[in-house]
């Protein structure tokens, strides 16, 4: 075990649930090549990744070409994205006006802020650590503050009426610093909106097995966790809920007001039970698919080697007839993986040699974009996914 501790209640005791990885080198060469374990806090029930990697390691990752910032419109399409953003806005639009100062915390390439601006909230801004994200956001007309949200934010204290964290909190190691910083940046009685994947519904998600265990997700949450966050950090819980995000997967949200007092956190085992079940269900769901390729020995090309698919390379395809590993991310090309008794190096899509082998698309998040690239390249290979 490492010296990691619960970032909600401060408890240093921990209960190991199962191994996540033998090393995070896929995330970048600066990551420690040591095991990472899914762990539960026995005091409040927070489920987190116990790893030697720290916030600086992940800051470097999100600032590097290894991190591929996606756009909501690219992933979900215009119709689903606009409805999704409208649903988010409906949860706090009665708390803000067109003059409100709004900050989307770790808002990526700025899609949500652009949506807010188009709805009349002209003082909406983006906060990011990635120069690449800032560059993309600026092209959309989105003002982006380039700062580490877990670091020094003293220049932005008491400035915002609303801060949103939309699928960003789970990506930080030091979530205690992130939540404390958001409180500092809020005006008195300002509001904080947090939205994250719903761990209690992981097994209901019709996505590639293990997707919710992407190496980028360092925490797993339930509605109980959101209640504990309010008590631990002195935030008044105004509302909370669950919903299905953009025809994709279940999420939870909480709206807090910056006027609460600290309370007592309570233990609940639901999150730990849910992630254990999801881990077991993922293996069961994969088995029939993998067994087919083991028995037929049909030649396959695995496409999409990243943080959300790394678990799939952990002995899953050892008995299959794999020809190549493919990924368009230049920083991952050249990485070596041992599958079964053979070493493979991640290659560029242009290196595909067998024009008849089945291409198996691994990622859930980039399934559609990979299929588009295959089509644009004129490849005639059969294409299948793990959906």
Secondary structure, 3 states (H helix, E strand, C coil): CCCCCCCCCCCCCCEEEEEEECCCHHHCCCCCCCCEEEEECCCCCCEEEECCCCHHHHHHHHCCCCCCCCCHHHHHHHHHHHHHHHHHHHCCHHHCCCCCCEEEECCCCCHHHHHHHHCCCCCEEEEECCHHHHHHHHHCCCCEEECCCCCCCHHHCCCEEEEEEECCHHHCCCHHHHHHHHHHHEEEEEEEEEEEEEHHHHHHCCCCCCHHHCCCCCEEECHHHHHHHHHHHCCEEEEEEEEEECCCEEEEEEEEECCCCCCCCCCCCHHHHHHHHHHHHHHHHHHHHHHHHHHHCCCEEEECCCCCCHHHHCCCCCCCCEEEEECCCCCCCCCEEEECCEEEEEECHHHCCCCCCEEEECCCCCHHHHHHHHHHCCCCCCEEECC
